[in-house]
Amino acid sequence: MKYYLIFTLALGLALALPTVALAKEKGTNATADEATLKKIEQEIVDGILKSDTSAAEKYLASDYLGVGPDGVTQNKAEFLSDIKSGTLKLESSKYSDMKVQVAAAGMAVVMYRSNDKGTYKGKDITGEYRWLDVFVKRDGKWQIAIDQGTQIAKP
């Protein structure tokens, strides 16, 4: 039992040290990256509200994979097509509870809630959603590689 406790404490310390080192290393670059990622999120939704794909074209990785609240996956071309064609139409979208975790120099995760009013494939999608976006930094530019949305159930 004593050895198990020592092993568990050593393992916990070994796993915690890289996190502490990363937190010290992040410094002001992490703060700048967080602001950049929040700005990107806003630019994309502003574009969707106008049925304008330019921000999404710029900020979605070429190998982007999205999982919608309905569980269906989409690549970049399919998502852009839904915006252009009006298949996805948002009248309003408000963010809240946005959290940014810059995990490494080239990877970050953004999680937030949105309160959306709109339609998708002719169906009302008005409601609250939780989104998780995985960003990668390629050629010095942040892009969304993967995102996933989940509708928050009404109480």
Chimera marker file (.cmm) of the C-alpha trace (Angstrom):
<marker_set name="trace">
<marker id="1" x="0.000" y="0.000" z="0.000" r="1" g="1" b="0" radius="0.5"/>
<marker id="2" x="2.859" y="2.337" z="0.885" r="1" g="1" b="0" radius="0.5"/>
<marker id="3" x="4.460" y="1.811" z="-2.535" r="1" g="1" b="0" radius="0.5"/>
<marker id="4" x="1.144" y="2.458" z="-4.280" r="1" g="1" b="0" radius="0.5"/>
<marker id="5" x="0.808" y="5.799" z="-2.462" r="1" g="1" b="0" radius="0.5"/>
<marker id="6" x="4.385" y="6.805" z="-3.336" r="1" g="1" b="0" radius="0.5"/>
<marker id="7" x="3.834" y="5.770" z="-6.980" r="1" g="1" b="0" radius="0.5"/>
<marker id="8" x="0.584" y="7.763" z="-7.169" r="1" g="1" b="0" radius="0.5"/>
<marker id="9" x="2.216" y="10.881" z="-5.706" r="1" g="1" b="0" radius="0.5"/>
<marker id="10" x="5.211" y="10.578" z="-8.059" r="1" g="1" b="0" radius="0.5"/>
<marker id="11" x="2.940" y="10.119" z="-11.073" r="1" g="1" b="0" radius="0.5"/>
<marker id="12" x="0.840" y="13.116" z="-10.074" r="1" g="1" b="0" radius="0.5"/>
<marker id="13" x="3.951" y="15.274" z="-9.711" r="1" g="1" b="0" radius="0.5"/>
<marker id="14" x="5.333" y="14.078" z="-13.049" r="1" g="1" b="0" radius="0.5"/>
<marker id="15" x="2.080" y="14.972" z="-14.791" r="1" g="1" b="0" radius="0.5"/>
<marker id="16" x="1.757" y="18.353" z="-13.066" r="1" g="1" b="0" radius="0.5"/>
<marker id="17" x="5.270" y="19.674" z="-13.794" r="1" g="1" b="0" radius="0.5"/>
<marker id="18" x="4.817" y="20.102" z="-17.576" r="1" g="1" b="0" radius="0.5"/>
<marker id="19" x="1.588" y="22.015" z="-16.941" r="1" g="1" b="0" radius="0.5"/>
<marker id="20" x="3.324" y="24.369" z="-14.498" r="1" g="1" b="0" radius="0.5"/>
<marker id="21" x="6.212" y="24.863" z="-16.940" r="1" g="1" b="0" radius="0.5"/>
<marker id="22" x="3.784" y="25.589" z="-19.789" r="1" g="1" b="0" radius="0.5"/>
<marker id="23" x="1.901" y="28.120" z="-17.666" r="1" g="1" b="0" radius="0.5"/>
<marker id="24" x="5.161" y="29.971" z="-16.899" r="1" g="1" b="0" radius="0.5"/>
<marker id="25" x="6.216" y="29.810" z="-20.561" r="1" g="1" b="0" radius="0.5"/>
<marker id="26" x="2.910" y="31.175" z="-21.895" r="1" g="1" b="0" radius="0.5"/>
<marker id="27" x="3.382" y="34.719" z="-20.600" r="1" g="1" b="0" radius="0.5"/>
<marker id="28" x="2.219" y="37.625" z="-22.791" r="1" g="1" b="0" radius="0.5"/>
<marker id="29" x="2.176" y="35.582" z="-26.016" r="1" g="1" b="0" radius="0.5"/>
<marker id="30" x="-0.678" y="33.534" z="-24.590" r="1" g="1" b="0" radius="0.5"/>
<marker id="31" x="-2.601" y="36.713" z="-23.780" r="1" g="1" b="0" radius="0.5"/>
<marker id="32" x="-2.118" y="38.002" z="-27.327" r="1" g="1" b="0" radius="0.5"/>
<marker id="33" x="-3.111" y="34.614" z="-28.765" r="1" g="1" b="0" radius="0.5"/>
<marker id="34" x="-6.241" y="34.538" z="-26.597" r="1" g="1" b="0" radius="0.5"/>
<marker id="35" x="-7.293" y="37.948" z="-27.905" r="1" g="1" b="0" radius="0.5"/>
<marker id="36" x="-6.584" y="36.862" z="-31.487" r="1" g="1" b="0" radius="0.5"/>
<marker id="37" x="-8.631" y="33.669" z="-31.113" r="1" g="1" b="0" radius="0.5"/>
<marker id="38" x="-11.596" y="35.562" z="-29.630" r="1" g="1" b="0" radius="0.5"/>
<marker id="39" x="-11.417" y="38.012" z="-32.528" r="1" g="1" b="0" radius="0.5"/>
<marker id="40" x="-11.398" y="35.153" z="-35.051" r="1" g="1" b="0" radius="0.5"/>
<marker id="41" x="-14.480" y="33.602" z="-33.429" r="1" g="1" b="0" radius="0.5"/>
<marker id="42" x="-16.300" y="36.936" z="-33.667" r="1" g="1" b="0" radius="0.5"/>
<marker id="43" x="-15.269" y="37.520" z="-37.299" r="1" g="1" b="0" radius="0.5"/>
<marker id="44" x="-16.585" y="34.111" z="-38.320" r="1" g="1" b="0" radius="0.5"/>
<marker id="45" x="-19.992" y="34.594" z="-36.664" r="1" g="1" b="0" radius="0.5"/>
<marker id="46" x="-20.249" y="38.138" z="-38.049" r="1" g="1" b="0" radius="0.5"/>
<marker id="47" x="-19.717" y="36.660" z="-41.508" r="1" g="1" b="0" radius="0.5"/>
<marker id="48" x="-22.320" y="33.945" z="-41.003" r="1" g="1" b="0" radius="0.5"/>
<marker id="49" x="-24.832" y="36.602" z="-39.901" r="1" g="1" b="0" radius="0.5"/>
<marker id="50" x="-24.275" y="38.324" z="-43.280" r="1" g="1" b="0" radius="0.5"/>
<marker id="51" x="-24.089" y="35.062" z="-45.310" r="1" g="1" b="0" radius="0.5"/>
<marker id="52" x="-20.486" y="36.079" z="-46.059" r="1" g="1" b="0" radius="0.5"/>
<marker id="53" x="-17.966" y="33.239" z="-46.116" r="1" g="1" b="0" radius="0.5"/>
<marker id="54" x="-14.754" y="35.284" z="-46.338" r="1" g="1" b="0" radius="0.5"/>
<marker id="55" x="-13.835" y="34.951" z="-42.633" r="1" g="1" b="0" radius="0.5"/>
<marker id="56" x="-14.694" y="31.246" z="-42.562" r="1" g="1" b="0" radius="0.5"/>
<marker id="57" x="-12.659" y="30.683" z="-45.733" r="1" g="1" b="0" radius="0.5"/>
<marker id="58" x="-9.700" y="32.422" z="-44.119" r="1" g="1" b="0" radius="0.5"/>
<marker id="59" x="-9.892" y="30.841" z="-40.667" r="1" g="1" b="0" radius="0.5"/>
<marker id="60" x="-11.005" y="27.259" z="-41.323" r="1" g="1" b="0" radius="0.5"/>
<marker id="61" x="-8.141" y="24.882" z="-42.050" r="1" g="1" b="0" radius="0.5"/>
<marker id="62" x="-8.176" y="23.157" z="-45.425" r="1" g="1" b="0" radius="0.5"/>
<marker id="63" x="-8.659" y="19.841" z="-43.592" r="1" g="1" b="0" radius="0.5"/>
<marker id="64" x="-11.335" y="21.287" z="-41.275" r="1" g="1" b="0" radius="0.5"/>
<marker id="65" x="-13.844" y="18.881" z="-39.766" r="1" g="1" b="0" radius="0.5"/>
<marker id="66" x="-16.967" y="20.121" z="-38.015" r="1" g="1" b="0" radius="0.5"/>
<marker id="67" x="-19.516" y="18.177" z="-36.008" r="1" g="1" b="0" radius="0.5"/>
<marker id="68" x="-22.837" y="19.972" z="-35.840" r="1" g="1" b="0" radius="0.5"/>
<marker id="69" x="-25.369" y="19.843" z="-33.020" r="1" g="1" b="0" radius="0.5"/>
<marker id="70" x="-27.249" y="17.235" z="-35.090" r="1" g="1" b="0" radius="0.5"/>
<marker id="71" x="-24.172" y="14.965" z="-35.011" r="1" g="1" b="0" radius="0.5"/>
<marker id="72" x="-23.522" y="15.302" z="-38.743" r="1" g="1" b="0" radius="0.5"/>
<marker id="73" x="-19.945" y="15.963" z="-39.853" r="1" g="1" b="0" radius="0.5"/>
<marker id="74" x="-18.965" y="18.544" z="-42.461" r="1" g="1" b="0" radius="0.5"/>
<marker id="75" x="-15.770" y="19.471" z="-44.226" r="1" g="1" b="0" radius="0.5"/>
<marker id="76" x="-14.802" y="23.035" z="-45.075" r="1" g="1" b="0" radius="0.5"/>
<marker id="77" x="-16.439" y="23.076" z="-48.532" r="1" g="1" b="0" radius="0.5"/>
<marker id="78" x="-19.744" y="21.753" z="-47.147" r="1" g="1" b="0" radius="0.5"/>
<marker id="79" x="-19.823" y="24.311" z="-44.338" r="1" g="1" b="0" radius="0.5"/>
<marker id="80" x="-19.032" y="27.198" z="-46.691" r="1" g="1" b="0" radius="0.5"/>
<marker id="81" x="-21.730" y="25.987" z="-49.075" r="1" g="1" b="0" radius="0.5"/>
<marker id="82" x="-24.314" y="25.996" z="-46.263" r="1" g="1" b="0" radius="0.5"/>
<marker id="83" x="-23.459" y="29.625" z="-45.485" r="1" g="1" b="0" radius="0.5"/>
<marker id="84" x="-23.447" y="30.806" z="-49.117" r="1" g="1" b="0" radius="0.5"/>
<marker id="85" x="-26.667" y="29.036" z="-50.065" r="1" g="1" b="0" radius="0.5"/>
<marker id="86" x="-28.590" y="30.182" z="-46.990" r="1" g="1" b="0" radius="0.5"/>
<marker id="87" x="-28.978" y="26.591" z="-45.788" r="1" g="1" b="0" radius="0.5"/>
<marker id="88" x="-27.503" y="27.957" z="-42.546" r="1" g="1" b="0" radius="0.5"/>
<marker id="89" x="-29.046" y="31.323" z="-41.759" r="1" g="1" b="0" radius="0.5"/>
<marker id="90" x="-28.423" y="33.105" z="-38.470" r="1" g="1" b="0" radius="0.5"/>
<marker id="91" x="-30.409" y="36.201" z="-37.552" r="1" g="1" b="0" radius="0.5"/>
<marker id="92" x="-28.516" y="36.687" z="-34.300" r="1" g="1" b="0" radius="0.5"/>
<marker id="93" x="-25.814" y="35.017" z="-32.246" r="1" g="1" b="0" radius="0.5"/>
<marker id="94" x="-24.470" y="36.124" z="-28.882" r="1" g="1" b="0" radius="0.5"/>
<marker id="95" x="-21.415" y="34.602" z="-27.200" r="1" g="1" b="0" radius="0.5"/>
<marker id="96" x="-20.898" y="34.096" z="-23.498" r="1" g="1" b="0" radius="0.5"/>
<marker id="97" x="-18.683" y="32.127" z="-21.146" r="1" g="1" b="0" radius="0.5"/>
<marker id="98" x="-15.788" y="32.043" z="-23.653" r="1" g="1" b="0" radius="0.5"/>
<marker id="99" x="-12.699" y="30.248" z="-22.391" r="1" g="1" b="0" radius="0.5"/>
<marker id="100" x="-9.425" y="30.035" z="-24.292" r="1" g="1" b="0" radius="0.5"/>
<marker id="101" x="-6.722" y="27.514" z="-23.463" r="1" g="1" b="0" radius="0.5"/>
<marker id="102" x="-3.486" y="27.944" z="-25.385" r="1" g="1" b="0" radius="0.5"/>
<marker id="103" x="-2.070" y="24.462" z="-24.880" r="1" g="1" b="0" radius="0.5"/>
<marker id="104" x="1.154" y="24.818" z="-26.871" r="1" g="1" b="0" radius="0.5"/>
<marker id="105" x="2.817" y="27.169" z="-29.325" r="1" g="1" b="0" radius="0.5"/>
<marker id="106" x="0.759" y="25.767" z="-32.192" r="1" g="1" b="0" radius="0.5"/>
<marker id="107" x="-2.464" y="24.523" z="-30.597" r="1" g="1" b="0" radius="0.5"/>
<marker id="108" x="-5.341" y="26.055" z="-28.653" r="1" g="1" b="0" radius="0.5"/>
<marker id="109" x="-8.878" y="25.218" z="-27.617" r="1" g="1" b="0" radius="0.5"/>
<marker id="110" x="-11.761" y="27.691" z="-27.395" r="1" g="1" b="0" radius="0.5"/>
<marker id="111" x="-14.992" y="26.782" z="-25.635" r="1" g="1" b="0" radius="0.5"/>
<marker id="112" x="-18.034" y="29.033" z="-25.374" r="1" g="1" b="0" radius="0.5"/>
<marker id="113" x="-21.810" y="29.260" z="-25.250" r="1" g="1" b="0" radius="0.5"/>
<marker id="114" x="-23.893" y="30.865" z="-27.932" r="1" g="1" b="0" radius="0.5"/>
<marker id="115" x="-27.488" y="31.991" z="-27.916" r="1" g="1" b="0" radius="0.5"/>
<marker id="116" x="-28.554" y="31.716" z="-31.556" r="1" g="1" b="0" radius="0.5"/>
<marker id="117" x="-31.628" y="32.573" z="-33.557" r="1" g="1" b="0" radius="0.5"/>
<marker id="118" x="-31.842" y="31.129" z="-37.045" r="1" g="1" b="0" radius="0.5"/>
<marker id="119" x="-32.593" y="28.216" z="-39.328" r="1" g="1" b="0" radius="0.5"/>
<marker id="120" x="-30.706" y="25.257" z="-40.748" r="1" g="1" b="0" radius="0.5"/>
<marker id="121" x="-32.133" y="23.317" z="-43.688" r="1" g="1" b="0" radius="0.5"/>
<marker id="122" x="-35.390" y="25.202" z="-43.157" r="1" g="1" b="0" radius="0.5"/>
<marker id="123" x="-35.736" y="24.144" z="-39.509" r="1" g="1" b="0" radius="0.5"/>
<marker id="124" x="-35.675" y="26.506" z="-36.564" r="1" g="1" b="0" radius="0.5"/>
<marker id="125" x="-32.397" y="26.146" z="-34.638" r="1" g="1" b="0" radius="0.5"/>
<marker id="126" x="-33.046" y="28.912" z="-32.127" r="1" g="1" b="0" radius="0.5"/>
<marker id="127" x="-31.514" y="28.018" z="-28.791" r="1" g="1" b="0" radius="0.5"/>
<marker id="128" x="-28.404" y="27.817" z="-26.665" r="1" g="1" b="0" radius="0.5"/>
<marker id="129" x="-25.351" y="25.859" z="-27.727" r="1" g="1" b="0" radius="0.5"/>
<marker id="130" x="-21.964" y="24.897" z="-26.305" r="1" g="1" b="0" radius="0.5"/>
<marker id="131" x="-19.100" y="24.999" z="-28.831" r="1" g="1" b="0" radius="0.5"/>
<marker id="132" x="-15.607" y="23.547" z="-28.714" r="1" g="1" b="0" radius="0.5"/>
<marker id="133" x="-13.139" y="24.724" z="-31.362" r="1" g="1" b="0" radius="0.5"/>
<marker id="134" x="-9.642" y="23.295" z="-31.770" r="1" g="1" b="0" radius="0.5"/>
<marker id="135" x="-7.206" y="25.758" z="-33.340" r="1" g="1" b="0" radius="0.5"/>
<marker id="136" x="-3.860" y="25.003" z="-34.939" r="1" g="1" b="0" radius="0.5"/>
<marker id="137" x="-1.236" y="27.535" z="-35.909" r="1" g="1" b="0" radius="0.5"/>
<marker id="138" x="0.033" y="26.979" z="-39.446" r="1" g="1" b="0" radius="0.5"/>
<marker id="139" x="2.469" y="29.311" z="-41.181" r="1" g="1" b="0" radius="0.5"/>
<marker id="140" x="2.043" y="31.736" z="-38.286" r="1" g="1" b="0" radius="0.5"/>
<marker id="141" x="-1.770" y="31.910" z="-38.643" r="1" g="1" b="0" radius="0.5"/>
<marker id="142" x="-4.433" y="30.456" z="-36.361" r="1" g="1" b="0" radius="0.5"/>
<marker id="143" x="-7.048" y="28.233" z="-38.035" r="1" g="1" b="0" radius="0.5"/>
<marker id="144" x="-9.875" y="26.044" z="-36.778" r="1" g="1" b="0" radius="0.5"/>
<marker id="145" x="-9.072" y="22.395" z="-37.495" r="1" g="1" b="0" radius="0.5"/>
<marker id="146" x="-11.994" y="20.821" z="-35.650" r="1" g="1" b="0" radius="0.5"/>
<marker id="147" x="-15.151" y="22.132" z="-34.048" r="1" g="1" b="0" radius="0.5"/>
<marker id="148" x="-18.128" y="20.578" z="-32.366" r="1" g="1" b="0" radius="0.5"/>
<marker id="149" x="-21.426" y="22.026" z="-31.218" r="1" g="1" b="0" radius="0.5"/>
<marker id="150" x="-23.988" y="20.692" z="-28.778" r="1" g="1" b="0" radius="0.5"/>
<marker id="151" x="-27.409" y="22.141" z="-28.143" r="1" g="1" b="0" radius="0.5"/>
<marker id="152" x="-27.982" y="22.828" z="-24.466" r="1" g="1" b="0" radius="0.5"/>
<marker id="153" x="-31.188" y="21.177" z="-23.317" r="1" g="1" b="0" radius="0.5"/>
<marker id="154" x="-33.907" y="23.440" z="-21.998" r="1" g="1" b="0" radius="0.5"/>
<marker id="155" x="-34.688" y="22.852" z="-18.312" r="1" g="1" b="0" radius="0.5"/>
<link id1="1" id2="2" r="1" g="1" b="0" radius="0.2"/>
<link id1="2" id2="3" r="1" g="1" b="0" radius="0.2"/>
<link id1="3" id2="4" r="1" g="1" b="0" radius="0.2"/>
<link id1="4" id2="5" r="1" g="1" b="0" radius="0.2"/>
<link id1="5" id2="6" r="1" g="1" b="0" radius="0.2"/>
<link id1="6" id2="7" r="1" g="1" b="0" radius="0.2"/>
<link id1="7" id2="8" r="1" g="1" b="0" radius="0.2"/>
<link id1="8" id2="9" r="1" g="1" b="0" radius="0.2"/>
<link id1="9" id2="10" r="1" g="1" b="0" radius="0.2"/>
<link id1="10" id2="11" r="1" g="1" b="0" radius="0.2"/>
<link id1="11" id2="12" r="1" g="1" b="0" radius="0.2"/>
<link id1="12" id2="13" r="1" g="1" b="0" radius="0.2"/>
<link id1="13" id2="14" r="1" g="1" b="0" radius="0.2"/>
<link id1="14" id2="15" r="1" g="1" b="0" radius="0.2"/>
<link id1="15" id2="16" r="1" g="1" b="0" radius="0.2"/>
<link id1="16" id2="17" r="1" g="1" b="0" radius="0.2"/>
<link id1="17" id2="18" r="1" g="1" b="0" radius="0.2"/>
<link id1="18" id2="19" r="1" g="1" b="0" radius="0.2"/>
<link id1="19" id2="20" r="1" g="1" b="0" radius="0.2"/>
<link id1="20" id2="21" r="1" g="1" b="0" radius="0.2"/>
<link id1="21" id2="22" r="1" g="1" b="0" radius="0.2"/>
<link id1="22" id2="23" r="1" g="1" b="0" radius="0.2"/>
<link id1="23" id2="24" r="1" g="1" b="0" radius="0.2"/>
<link id1="24" id2="25" r="1" g="1" b="0" radius="0.2"/>
<link id1="25" id2="26" r="1" g="1" b="0" radius="0.2"/>
<link id1="26" id2="27" r="1" g="1" b="0" radius="0.2"/>
<link id1="27" id2="28" r="1" g="1" b="0" radius="0.2"/>
<link id1="28" id2="29" r="1" g="1" b="0" radius="0.2"/>
<link id1="29" id2="30" r="1" g="1" b="0" radius="0.2"/>
<link id1="30" id2="31" r="1" g="1" b="0" radius="0.2"/>
<link id1="31" id2="32" r="1" g="1" b="0" radius="0.2"/>
<link id1="32" id2="33" r="1" g="1" b="0" radius="0.2"/>
<link id1="33" id2="34" r="1" g="1" b="0" radius="0.2"/>
<link id1="34" id2="35" r="1" g="1" b="0" radius="0.2"/>
<link id1="35" id2="36" r="1" g="1" b="0" radius="0.2"/>
<link id1="36" id2="37" r="1" g="1" b="0" radius="0.2"/>
<link id1="37" id2="38" r="1" g="1" b="0" radius="0.2"/>
<link id1="38" id2="39" r="1" g="1" b="0" radius="0.2"/>
<link id1="39" id2="40" r="1" g="1" b="0" radius="0.2"/>
<link id1="40" id2="41" r="1" g="1" b="0" radius="0.2"/>
<link id1="41" id2="42" r="1" g="1" b="0" radius="0.2"/>
<link id1="42" id2="43" r="1" g="1" b="0" radius="0.2"/>
<link id1="43" id2="44" r="1" g="1" b="0" radius="0.2"/>
<link id1="44" id2="45" r="1" g="1" b="0" radius="0.2"/>
<link id1="45" id2="46" r="1" g="1" b="0" radius="0.2"/>
<link id1="46" id2="47" r="1" g="1" b="0" radius="0.2"/>
<link id1="47" id2="48" r="1" g="1" b="0" radius="0.2"/>
<link id1="48" id2="49" r="1" g="1" b="0" radius="0.2"/>
<link id1="49" id2="50" r="1" g="1" b="0" radius="0.2"/>
<link id1="50" id2="51" r="1" g="1" b="0" radius="0.2"/>
<link id1="51" id2="52" r="1" g="1" b="0" radius="0.2"/>
<link id1="52" id2="53" r="1" g="1" b="0" radius="0.2"/>
<link id1="53" id2="54" r="1" g="1" b="0" radius="0.2"/>
<link id1="54" id2="55" r="1" g="1" b="0" radius="0.2"/>
<link id1="55" id2="56" r="1" g="1" b="0" radius="0.2"/>
<link id1="56" id2="57" r="1" g="1" b="0" radius="0.2"/>
<link id1="57" id2="58" r="1" g="1" b="0" radius="0.2"/>
<link id1="58" id2="59" r="1" g="1" b="0" radius="0.2"/>
<link id1="59" id2="60" r="1" g="1" b="0" radius="0.2"/>
<link id1="60" id2="61" r="1" g="1" b="0" radius="0.2"/>
<link id1="61" id2="62" r="1" g="1" b="0" radius="0.2"/>
<link id1="62" id2="63" r="1" g="1" b="0" radius="0.2"/>
<link id1="63" id2="64" r="1" g="1" b="0" radius="0.2"/>
<link id1="64" id2="65" r="1" g="1" b="0" radius="0.2"/>
<link id1="65" id2="66" r="1" g="1" b="0" radius="0.2"/>
<link id1="66" id2="67" r="1" g="1" b="0" radius="0.2"/>
<link id1="67" id2="68" r="1" g="1" b="0" radius="0.2"/>
<link id1="68" id2="69" r="1" g="1" b="0" radius="0.2"/>
<link id1="69" id2="70" r="1" g="1" b="0" radius="0.2"/>
<link id1="70" id2="71" r="1" g="1" b="0" radius="0.2"/>
<link id1="71" id2="72" r="1" g="1" b="0" radius="0.2"/>
<link id1="72" id2="73" r="1" g="1" b="0" radius="0.2"/>
<link id1="73" id2="74" r="1" g="1" b="0" radius="0.2"/>
<link id1="74" id2="75" r="1" g="1" b="0" radius="0.2"/>
<link id1="75" id2="76" r="1" g="1" b="0" radius="0.2"/>
<link id1="76" id2="77" r="1" g="1" b="0" radius="0.2"/>
<link id1="77" id2="78" r="1" g="1" b="0" radius="0.2"/>
<link id1="78" id2="79" r="1" g="1" b="0" radius="0.2"/>
<link id1="79" id2="80" r="1" g="1" b="0" radius="0.2"/>
<link id1="80" id2="81" r="1" g="1" b="0" radius="0.2"/>
<link id1="81" id2="82" r="1" g="1" b="0" radius="0.2"/>
<link id1="82" id2="83" r="1" g="1" b="0" radius="0.2"/>
<link id1="83" id2="84" r="1" g="1" b="0" radius="0.2"/>
<link id1="84" id2="85" r="1" g="1" b="0" radius="0.2"/>
<link id1="85" id2="86" r="1" g="1" b="0" radius="0.2"/>
<link id1="86" id2="87" r="1" g="1" b="0" radius="0.2"/>
<link id1="87" id2="88" r="1" g="1" b="0" radius="0.2"/>
<link id1="88" id2="89" r="1" g="1" b="0" radius="0.2"/>
<link id1="89" id2="90" r="1" g="1" b="0" radius="0.2"/>
<link id1="90" id2="91" r="1" g="1" b="0" radius="0.2"/>
<link id1="91" id2="92" r="1" g="1" b="0" radius="0.2"/>
<link id1="92" id2="93" r="1" g="1" b="0" radius="0.2"/>
<link id1="93" id2="94" r="1" g="1" b="0" radius="0.2"/>
<link id1="94" id2="95" r="1" g="1" b="0" radius="0.2"/>
<link id1="95" id2="96" r="1" g="1" b="0" radius="0.2"/>
<link id1="96" id2="97" r="1" g="1" b="0" radius="0.2"/>
<link id1="97" id2="98" r="1" g="1" b="0" radius="0.2"/>
<link id1="98" id2="99" r="1" g="1" b="0" radius="0.2"/>
<link id1="99" id2="100" r="1" g="1" b="0" radius="0.2"/>
<link id1="100" id2="101" r="1" g="1" b="0" radius="0.2"/>
<link id1="101" id2="102" r="1" g="1" b="0" radius="0.2"/>
<link id1="102" id2="103" r="1" g="1" b="0" radius="0.2"/>
<link id1="103" id2="104" r="1" g="1" b="0" radius="0.2"/>
<link id1="104" id2="105" r="1" g="1" b="0" radius="0.2"/>
<link id1="105" id2="106" r="1" g="1" b="0" radius="0.2"/>
<link id1="106" id2="107" r="1" g="1" b="0" radius="0.2"/>
<link id1="107" id2="108" r="1" g="1" b="0" radius="0.2"/>
<link id1="108" id2="109" r="1" g="1" b="0" radius="0.2"/>
<link id1="109" id2="110" r="1" g="1" b="0" radius="0.2"/>
<link id1="110" id2="111" r="1" g="1" b="0" radius="0.2"/>
<link id1="111" id2="112" r="1" g="1" b="0" radius="0.2"/>
<link id1="112" id2="113" r="1" g="1" b="0" radius="0.2"/>
<link id1="113" id2="114" r="1" g="1" b="0" radius="0.2"/>
<link id1="114" id2="115" r="1" g="1" b="0" radius="0.2"/>
<link id1="115" id2="116" r="1" g="1" b="0" radius="0.2"/>
<link id1="116" id2="117" r="1" g="1" b="0" radius="0.2"/>
<link id1="117" id2="118" r="1" g="1" b="0" radius="0.2"/>
<link id1="118" id2="119" r="1" g="1" b="0" radius="0.2"/>
<link id1="119" id2="120" r="1" g="1" b="0" radius="0.2"/>
<link id1="120" id2="121" r="1" g="1" b="0" radius="0.2"/>
<link id1="121" id2="122" r="1" g="1" b="0" radius="0.2"/>
<link id1="122" id2="123" r="1" g="1" b="0" radius="0.2"/>
<link id1="123" id2="124" r="1" g="1" b="0" radius="0.2"/>
<link id1="124" id2="125" r="1" g="1" b="0" radius="0.2"/>
<link id1="125" id2="126" r="1" g="1" b="0" radius="0.2"/>
<link id1="126" id2="127" r="1" g="1" b="0" radius="0.2"/>
<link id1="127" id2="128" r="1" g="1" b="0" radius="0.2"/>
<link id1="128" id2="129" r="1" g="1" b="0" radius="0.2"/>
<link id1="129" id2="130" r="1" g="1" b="0" radius="0.2"/>
<link id1="130" id2="131" r="1" g="1" b="0" radius="0.2"/>
<link id1="131" id2="132" r="1" g="1" b="0" radius="0.2"/>
<link id1="132" id2="133" r="1" g="1" b="0" radius="0.2"/>
<link id1="133" id2="134" r="1" g="1" b="0" radius="0.2"/>
<link id1="134" id2="135" r="1" g="1" b="0" radius="0.2"/>
<link id1="135" id2="136" r="1" g="1" b="0" radius="0.2"/>
<link id1="136" id2="137" r="1" g="1" b="0" radius="0.2"/>
<link id1="137" id2="138" r="1" g="1" b="0" radius="0.2"/>
<link id1="138" id2="139" r="1" g="1" b="0" radius="0.2"/>
<link id1="139" id2="140" r="1" g="1" b="0" radius="0.2"/>
<link id1="140" id2="141" r="1" g="1" b="0" radius="0.2"/>
<link id1="141" id2="142" r="1" g="1" b="0" radius="0.2"/>
<link id1="142" id2="143" r="1" g="1" b="0" radius="0.2"/>
<link id1="143" id2="144" r="1" g="1" b="0" radius="0.2"/>
<link id1="144" id2="145" r="1" g="1" b="0" radius="0.2"/>
<link id1="145" id2="146" r="1" g="1" b="0" radius="0.2"/>
<link id1="146" id2="147" r="1" g="1" b="0" radius="0.2"/>
<link id1="147" id2="148" r="1" g="1" b="0" radius="0.2"/>
<link id1="148" id2="149" r="1" g="1" b="0" radius="0.2"/>
<link id1="149" id2="150" r="1" g="1" b="0" radius="0.2"/>
<link id1="150" id2="151" r="1" g="1" b="0" radius="0.2"/>
<link id1="151" id2="152" r="1" g="1" b="0" radius="0.2"/>
<link id1="152" id2="153" r="1" g="1" b="0" radius="0.2"/>
<link id1="153" id2="154" r="1" g="1" b="0" radius="0.2"/>
<link id1="154" id2="155" r="1" g="1" b="0" radius="0.2"/>
</marker_set>
